[in-house]
Amino acid sequence: MPKTLRILLLTLFAALILFTLNSQTKATIPSPDSSLTFIENKGQFDPRARFLMQGNGLTGWITDDGLWLTYSERVPRRARQRHPTPQG
């Protein structure tokens, strides 16, 4: 399979996973940061990586022979505990 076709298929697969993860949450108004960003590797990452994908808790690396995905659930701002500030 040509590399270009493989990268296209992996990208579509990653987008499908992101869509599936988003559809499992309560849908309301899309947030401005719900997009998926692709960054081409021009020497800033490990040379085995072709692209870095990031968006909505998903981080992925597209390589010549695979796709590596990491999903981390975001904690809503209201649920985060605030650390007390030191009093002087």
C-alpha beads as a LAMMPS data file, in Angstrom:
LAMMPS data file: protein, C-alpha beads

88 atoms
87 bonds

1 atom types
1 bond types

-500.0 500.0 xlo xhi
-500.0 500.0 ylo yhi
-500.0 500.0 zlo zhi

Masses

1 110.0

Atoms # bond

1 1 1 0.000 0.000 0.000
2 1 1 1.479 3.394 -0.941
3 1 1 2.555 5.607 1.962
4 1 1 0.207 8.433 0.975
5 1 1 -2.820 6.137 0.972
6 1 1 -1.778 4.628 4.290
7 1 1 -1.427 8.074 5.881
8 1 1 -4.820 9.116 4.499
9 1 1 -6.481 5.998 5.907
10 1 1 -4.830 6.470 9.296
11 1 1 -5.952 10.105 9.369
12 1 1 -9.533 9.139 8.555
13 1 1 -9.401 6.462 11.249
14 1 1 -8.185 8.997 13.818
15 1 1 -10.933 11.432 12.837
16 1 1 -13.500 8.651 13.218
17 1 1 -12.197 7.851 16.702
18 1 1 -12.369 11.519 17.667
19 1 1 -15.940 11.752 16.355
20 1 1 -16.903 8.628 18.289
21 1 1 -15.387 9.957 21.507
22 1 1 -17.206 13.256 21.053
23 1 1 -20.543 11.569 20.334
24 1 1 -20.397 9.665 23.626
25 1 1 -20.469 12.892 25.603
26 1 1 -23.472 15.130 26.070
27 1 1 -23.722 17.216 22.915
28 1 1 -24.535 20.873 23.305
29 1 1 -22.791 23.789 21.632
30 1 1 -19.388 22.873 20.152
31 1 1 -16.511 24.511 21.947
32 1 1 -13.979 26.557 19.978
33 1 1 -11.197 24.108 20.861
34 1 1 -13.012 21.003 19.565
35 1 1 -11.080 20.892 16.302
36 1 1 -8.307 18.481 15.401
37 1 1 -4.945 20.059 14.556
38 1 1 -2.292 18.400 12.396
39 1 1 1.343 19.488 12.610
40 1 1 3.751 18.224 9.967
41 1 1 7.109 17.078 11.301
42 1 1 9.772 19.317 9.805
43 1 1 12.492 18.253 12.202
44 1 1 10.958 19.415 15.480
45 1 1 9.881 15.887 16.540
46 1 1 11.362 12.400 16.458
47 1 1 12.228 11.620 12.803
48 1 1 9.969 8.536 12.837
49 1 1 6.897 10.783 13.223
50 1 1 5.307 12.237 10.092
51 1 1 2.551 14.252 11.795
52 1 1 1.365 15.186 15.277
53 1 1 -2.416 15.353 15.802
54 1 1 -3.922 17.187 18.756
55 1 1 -7.410 18.170 19.762
56 1 1 -10.128 17.662 22.320
57 1 1 -8.074 15.429 24.596
58 1 1 -6.643 13.354 21.737
59 1 1 -2.943 13.263 20.915
60 1 1 -1.746 11.120 18.048
61 1 1 1.421 10.468 16.125
62 1 1 1.239 9.352 12.498
63 1 1 4.285 7.353 11.409
64 1 1 5.142 5.462 8.224
65 1 1 4.021 2.198 9.776
66 1 1 1.368 3.075 12.326
67 1 1 -0.741 5.421 14.357
68 1 1 -0.252 6.065 18.081
69 1 1 -3.183 7.568 19.975
70 1 1 -3.504 8.868 23.509
71 1 1 -6.813 10.085 24.881
72 1 1 -7.030 12.048 28.108
73 1 1 -10.349 13.134 29.533
74 1 1 -10.630 16.800 30.346
75 1 1 -11.790 17.825 33.783
76 1 1 -14.368 20.633 33.674
77 1 1 -13.162 23.863 35.233
78 1 1 -15.882 23.734 37.884
79 1 1 -14.719 20.279 39.014
80 1 1 -11.078 21.264 39.421
81 1 1 -10.027 21.923 42.972
82 1 1 -8.446 25.249 43.565
83 1 1 -5.285 25.274 45.600
84 1 1 -5.315 27.803 48.410
85 1 1 -3.032 30.746 47.867
86 1 1 -0.371 31.421 50.477
87 1 1 -1.350 34.229 52.794
88 1 1 1.317 36.744 53.554

Bonds

1 1 1 2
2 1 2 3
3 1 3 4
4 1 4 5
5 1 5 6
6 1 6 7
7 1 7 8
8 1 8 9
9 1 9 10
10 1 10 11
11 1 11 12
12 1 12 13
13 1 13 14
14 1 14 15
15 1 15 16
16 1 16 17
17 1 17 18
18 1 18 19
19 1 19 20
20 1 20 21
21 1 21 22
22 1 22 23
23 1 23 24
24 1 24 25
25 1 25 26
26 1 26 27
27 1 27 28
28 1 28 29
29 1 29 30
30 1 30 31
31 1 31 32
32 1 32 33
33 1 33 34
34 1 34 35
35 1 35 36
36 1 36 37
37 1 37 38
38 1 38 39
39 1 39 40
40 1 40 41
41 1 41 42
42 1 42 43
43 1 43 44
44 1 44 45
45 1 45 46
46 1 46 47
47 1 47 48
48 1 48 49
49 1 49 50
50 1 50 51
51 1 51 52
52 1 52 53
53 1 53 54
54 1 54 55
55 1 55 56
56 1 56 57
57 1 57 58
58 1 58 59
59 1 59 60
60 1 60 61
61 1 61 62
62 1 62 63
63 1 63 64
64 1 64 65
65 1 65 66
66 1 66 67
67 1 67 68
68 1 68 69
69 1 69 70
70 1 70 71
71 1 71 72
72 1 72 73
73 1 73 74
74 1 74 75
75 1 75 76
76 1 76 77
77 1 77 78
78 1 78 79
79 1 79 80
80 1 80 81
81 1 81 82
82 1 82 83
83 1 83 84
84 1 84 85
85 1 85 86
86 1 86 87
87 1 87 88
